[in-house]
Amino acid sequence: MWADPTNDPLGKLHGWTITLNPHSGDVFAWKERDSDATGHSGIYLGNGNGVWAGKYTVNTGSLSAAFGSGANGFVYRTYVGK
């Protein structure tokens, strides 16, 4: 749901709105088909870096280095309140 911008017709999902200019603390999400999930998410740290959970590890670092061109498919959301 978080990685699908079309699933949020008002642009404000539970107080979170899509942003094209992410800042530290914003959430990034991407679509990925797993047996138990339709996508994953992480926290944007700024300067192209983030923190996200793997299956057995917590990862931090450059989003473009970790995800390559897939990082261009991220949906970023910032909290604006309800």
Residue pairs with C-beta under 8 A, 6 or more apart in sequence:
1 7
1 13
1 38
1 39
2 13
2 16
2 27
2 29
2 39
2 41
2 75
2 77
3 29
3 30
3 31
3 38
3 39
3 40
3 41
3 74
3 75
4 31
4 39
4 75
5 18
5 75
7 13
8 18
11 17
11 18
12 80
13 77
14 82
15 79
15 80
15 81
15 82
16 27
16 77
16 78
16 79
16 80
17 77
17 78
17 80
18 75
18 76
18 77
19 26
19 76
19 77
19 78
20 76
22 28
22 44
22 76
22 78
23 44
23 46
23 78
24 44
24 45
24 46
25 43
25 44
25 78
25 79
26 43
26 44
26 76
26 77
26 78
26 79
27 41
27 42
27 43
27 44
27 76
27 77
27 78
28 41
28 42
28 43
28 44
28 50
28 63
28 74
28 75
28 76
28 77
29 39
29 40
29 41
29 42
29 74
29 75
29 77
30 39
30 40
30 41
30 67
30 70
30 73
30 74
30 75
31 38
31 39
31 73
32 38
32 39
32 40
40 52
40 53
41 52
42 50
42 51
42 52
42 53
43 50
43 51
43 52
44 50
44 76
45 51
45 60
48 62
48 63
48 64
49 60
49 61
49 62
49 63
50 60
50 61
50 63
51 58
51 59
51 60
52 58
52 59
53 59
59 66
63 71
63 74
64 71
67 74
